[in-house]
Amino acid sequence: MGPVRAVVQRASSAHVVVDGAVVGALPRPGLVVLVGVTHGDNAGVAAALARRVHGLRILEGERSCADLDAPLLVVSQFTLYADTRKGRRPSWSAAAPGAVAEPLVEAFVAELRERGAHVETGVFGADMALTLTNDGPVTILLDSAG
């Protein structure tokens, strides 16, 4: 089993657009979370990583989303599992297929919402345009393996 991956960015503003319409946005400063899923992941692993993200103390005053009731914008990102070891064209074979990945991204979001977090999302599998202002900048790579 591979780890669920997340790129977490502290953002003063962010929104995601699909087909010209905003589908998710941070209503105030918070975190943008790009989530990638690989083969063999499960809902428990995704939920555990969501708990880590929610408690990650990278916001103002070394506080977390849980401490500040800060919002999160979660976007599925299969490209986090790009393999660039051979040639110039990335391989996506390590990324879980949509039928596996989508429920796990949903489990990640569900865990955050169960913790009382305000969560906005992109649209799974859509061609999305993500705009954000990274605050700091602070960008952290997390995975469920450690």
C-alpha positions as CSV (number, residue, x, y, z in Angstrom):
1,M,0.0,0.0,0.0
2,G,1.3,3.4,-0.9
3,P,0.7,6.6,0.9
4,V,-2.0,9.2,0.2
5,R,-0.1,12.4,-0.6
6,A,-1.1,15.9,0.1
7,V,0.5,19.2,-0.8
8,V,-0.7,21.7,1.8
9,Q,-0.4,25.4,1.1
10,R,-1.2,28.3,3.4
11,A,-3.3,30.7,1.3
12,S,-4.7,34.2,1.9
13,S,-7.1,33.5,-1.0
14,A,-7.9,30.7,-3.5
15,H,-10.5,29.6,-5.9
16,V,-10.9,26.8,-8.4
17,V,-12.7,27.2,-11.8
18,V,-14.3,24.6,-14.0
19,D,-15.8,25.5,-17.4
20,G,-15.6,29.2,-16.5
21,A,-17.4,29.0,-13.2
22,V,-16.0,29.1,-9.7
23,V,-16.8,25.7,-8.1
24,G,-14.9,26.2,-4.8
25,A,-13.2,29.0,-3.0
26,L,-11.7,30.0,0.4
27,P,-14.1,32.5,2.0
28,R,-11.2,33.7,4.1
29,P,-7.5,32.7,4.6
30,G,-6.9,29.0,5.1
31,L,-5.3,26.0,3.4
32,V,-5.3,24.7,-0.1
33,V,-4.8,21.0,-0.1
34,L,-3.9,19.0,-3.2
35,V,-4.6,15.3,-2.6
36,G,-3.1,12.4,-4.6
37,V,-4.1,8.7,-4.2
38,T,-2.1,5.6,-5.2
39,H,-3.0,2.0,-5.5
40,G,-3.9,0.1,-2.3
41,D,-4.9,3.2,-0.4
42,N,-8.1,3.0,1.7
43,A,-10.6,5.3,3.4
44,G,-8.9,4.9,6.8
45,V,-5.6,6.1,5.5
46,A,-7.2,9.1,3.8
47,A,-9.1,10.0,7.0
48,A,-6.0,9.8,9.1
49,L,-4.2,12.2,6.7
50,A,-7.1,14.6,6.8
51,R,-6.8,14.6,10.6
52,R,-3.1,15.5,10.3
53,V,-3.9,18.3,7.9
54,H,-6.7,19.7,10.1
55,G,-4.3,19.8,13.1
56,L,-1.2,21.1,11.2
57,R,0.1,24.2,12.9
58,I,1.1,26.3,10.0
59,L,-1.4,29.2,10.2
60,E,-0.9,32.5,12.0
61,G,0.6,32.1,15.4
62,E,1.6,28.5,14.8
63,R,-2.1,27.5,15.0
64,S,-4.1,25.0,12.9
65,C,-7.3,25.0,11.0
66,A,-8.8,23.3,14.0
67,D,-7.6,26.1,16.3
68,L,-8.8,29.0,14.0
69,D,-11.8,27.4,12.3
70,A,-9.9,28.2,9.0
71,P,-11.4,26.9,5.8
72,L,-9.8,24.4,3.4
73,L,-10.0,24.1,-0.4
74,V,-9.4,20.5,-1.3
75,V,-8.5,19.6,-4.9
76,S,-7.8,16.1,-6.2
77,Q,-4.4,15.9,-7.9
78,F,-3.4,12.7,-9.5
79,T,-0.2,14.3,-10.9
80,L,1.3,14.1,-7.3
81,Y,2.1,10.5,-8.4
82,A,4.0,11.4,-11.5
83,D,7.0,9.2,-12.2
84,T,9.7,11.2,-14.0
85,R,12.6,8.7,-13.7
86,K,12.6,7.7,-17.4
87,G,12.6,10.2,-20.2
88,R,10.8,13.5,-20.4
89,R,7.2,12.3,-20.3
90,P,5.8,11.5,-16.8
91,S,4.2,8.2,-16.2
92,W,0.9,8.2,-14.2
93,S,0.8,4.5,-13.5
94,A,1.4,5.0,-9.8
95,A,-1.8,7.2,-9.5
96,A,-4.9,5.2,-8.6
97,P,-7.7,5.1,-11.2
98,G,-10.6,7.4,-10.7
99,A,-12.9,4.7,-9.5
100,V,-10.4,4.1,-6.6
101,A,-9.3,7.7,-6.1
102,E,-12.6,9.5,-6.0
103,P,-14.0,7.8,-3.0
104,L,-10.8,8.3,-1.1
105,V,-10.7,12.0,-1.8
106,E,-14.3,12.1,-0.7
107,A,-13.3,10.2,2.5
108,F,-10.6,12.9,3.1
109,V,-13.1,15.7,2.7
110,A,-15.7,13.9,4.8
111,E,-13.2,13.5,7.7
112,L,-12.5,17.2,7.6
113,R,-16.2,18.0,7.6
114,E,-16.9,15.6,10.5
115,R,-14.3,17.6,12.5
116,G,-16.4,20.8,11.8
117,A,-14.1,22.2,9.1
118,H,-15.5,24.4,6.3
119,V,-14.3,22.6,3.2
120,E,-14.7,23.7,-0.4
121,T,-13.6,21.4,-3.3
122,G,-12.8,21.2,-6.9
123,V,-14.6,18.7,-9.3
124,F,-13.0,15.3,-9.4
125,G,-11.6,14.5,-12.8
126,A,-12.4,17.9,-14.3
127,D,-10.0,20.2,-16.1
128,M,-9.6,22.8,-13.3
129,A,-7.9,26.2,-13.0
130,L,-6.7,26.8,-9.5
131,T,-5.7,30.3,-8.5
132,L,-4.2,30.9,-5.1
133,T,-2.1,33.4,-3.2
134,N,0.3,31.4,-1.1
135,D,0.8,33.1,2.2
136,G,4.4,33.1,3.5
137,P,4.9,31.2,1.2
138,V,4.2,28.1,3.2
139,T,4.0,24.8,1.3
140,I,4.3,21.4,2.9
141,L,4.3,17.9,1.4
142,L,2.6,15.3,3.6
143,D,2.0,11.6,3.1
144,S,0.2,9.0,5.1
145,A,3.4,7.0,5.5
146,G,4.9,9.4,7.9
